Amino acid sequence: MLIGYDSSDDAAVYKLTEDLAIVQTLDFFTPVVEDPYLFGKIAAANALSDVYAMGGQVKVALNIVAFPETMDIGILGEILRGGAEKVAEAGGVLSGGHSINDDSPKYGLSVTGTVHPDKILANNNCKIGDKIILTKPIGVGIVLTAWRLGKAMEKDYLAAVKSMETLNKYAADIMKKYNVNACTDVTGFGLLGHLGEMIPEGMSAVVNTAEVPYIKGAYDLAKEFYITASGQKNANFMSGKVLMGDVEFPLKEILYDPQTSGGLLISVPEEEAAGLLSELRASGIDAKEIAEIRKYSGYDIICI
């Protein structure tokens, strides 16, 4: 076992030979959108992401399904169709799975990928001087919450859906060309929660909040207190570890907002950052350089 549960990483990595290791992960959850086909795509993209965050390639996936026997089976068919399309887009093979009867639908994947043992990207190997690049906008949780309440604008909802269903495969393929030190993906712990997991002892991340990409409508929604309980839990968990500085309330909420199928957080040496960022943006990925790793200065994360 090269990476297990003790390091709070994105997936387990097990060495098979000198040249081959497997990456193993699973994720599933209740619907975040009403359209079952979109839900299937989003849930699959979210589960597949952990393999990319470890520097691996997707190989095999298995469906994880909980579904009420009283519900239209056609809905399940649409969920599975969406998931199957994303596995195929990832270059993997979907080979069955397991289902149970449950009161509410739940869907996700168990995913197996491969990686060379010398090319594993752990989430906590940042170096002083590294730049941190984020490959997707945040604010998804706030937008989805407000949408369910009929308060979010359609353009913001559609932006959230597009972000969630986009595979991190394309960012990961570009990332592998560079000497990346660490990587993770942004999901339920929010941007600051997952960034906090990346910071080794003796280091701090200084976040330039003006550069953090987020869905535009999320700011005004947070200003009107359309925020999530999970976001508050994330903020409480990071209490004492984050120095916020002069950051306005709505942006604070966005920084802690839980994401579904969020982007990659990539820690790359300063001399490689501009090239990686340029190539990501040239490929159509709205990536931003959002932070820098420095010597520890009293807080794990300092937001300016």
URSUL-V951872 format. One record per backbone hydrogen bond with DSSP energy under -1.0 kcal/mol. NH is the residue of the N-H (numbers start at 1). CO is the residue of the C=O. E is the energy in kcal/mol with one decimal. If there is no record, write none. Layout:
NH;CO;E
NH;CO;E
This chain:
2;13;-2.4
3;13;-1.8
12;24;-2.4
13;3;-2.2
14;22;-2.4
16;20;-2.5
17;20;-2.3
21;115;-1.9
22;14;-2.8
23;113;-2.6
24;12;-2.8
25;111;-2.2
27;109;-2.0
29;107;-1.8
39;35;-2.4
40;36;-2.3
41;37;-1.8
42;38;-2.7
43;39;-2.8
44;40;-1.9
45;41;-2.6
46;42;-2.3
47;43;-1.9
48;44;-2.7
49;45;-1.3
51;48;-1.1
52;48;-1.1
53;49;-2.4
55;52;-1.7
56;51;-2.5
57;114;-2.3
59;112;-2.3
60;112;-2.1
61;93;-2.5
62;110;-2.5
63;96;-3.0
64;108;-2.4
65;98;-2.3
66;106;-2.4
67;100;-2.4
71;68;-1.3
75;72;-1.5
77;73;-1.9
78;74;-1.8
79;75;-2.0
80;76;-2.7
81;77;-2.0
82;78;-2.2
83;79;-2.2
84;80;-2.7
85;81;-2.1
86;82;-1.5
87;83;-2.0
88;84;-2.3
89;85;-2.3
90;86;-1.8
91;88;-1.4
92;87;-2.4
93;59;-2.3
95;61;-2.4
98;63;-2.1
100;65;-1.6
106;66;-2.6
107;29;-2.1
108;64;-1.5
109;27;-1.9
110;62;-2.5
111;25;-3.0
112;60;-3.2
113;23;-2.9
114;57;-2.1
115;21;-2.2
119;116;-2.4
121;54;-2.3
129;293;-3.2
130;127;-2.3
131;268;-3.0
132;291;-2.7
133;266;-2.7
134;288;-2.7
135;264;-1.7
138;213;-2.1
143;139;-2.1
144;140;-2.7
145;141;-2.1
146;142;-2.3
147;143;-2.4
148;144;-2.1
150;147;-1.7
151;146;-3.1
157;153;-2.1
158;154;-2.9
159;155;-1.7
160;156;-2.1
161;157;-2.5
162;158;-2.6
163;159;-2.1
164;160;-2.5
165;161;-2.3
172;168;-2.5
173;169;-2.5
174;170;-1.3
175;171;-2.6
176;172;-1.9
177;174;-1.9
178;175;-2.0
180;178;-1.9
181;267;-2.6
182;267;-1.4
183;122;-1.7
184;265;-1.7
186;263;-2.7
190;187;-2.0
192;255;-2.0
194;190;-2.3
195;191;-2.4
196;192;-2.2
197;193;-1.0
198;195;-1.2
203;200;-1.3
204;294;-2.6
205;300;-2.8
206;292;-2.9
207;302;-2.9
208;290;-2.7
209;207;-1.2
211;208;-2.2
215;138;-2.5
218;215;-2.1
219;216;-1.2
221;217;-2.0
222;218;-2.6
223;219;-2.1
224;220;-1.1
225;222;-1.9
226;221;-2.5
227;225;-1.6
232;228;-1.3
233;229;-1.9
234;230;-2.4
235;231;-2.1
236;232;-2.3
237;233;-2.4
238;234;-1.8
241;238;-2.5
243;301;-2.6
247;245;-1.4
252;248;-2.1
253;249;-2.2
254;250;-1.8
255;251;-2.3
256;252;-1.3
259;187;-2.7
265;184;-3.2
266;133;-2.9
267;182;-2.8
268;131;-2.5
272;269;-1.9
273;269;-1.2
276;272;-2.2
277;273;-2.9
278;274;-2.4
279;275;-2.2
280;276;-2.5
281;277;-2.3
282;278;-2.2
283;279;-1.2
284;281;-1.5
285;280;-2.2
287;285;-2.3
288;134;-2.3
290;132;-2.6
291;132;-1.2
292;206;-1.6
293;130;-2.5
294;204;-3.2
296;202;-1.9
301;241;-2.2
302;205;-2.9
303;243;-3.3
304;207;-2.9
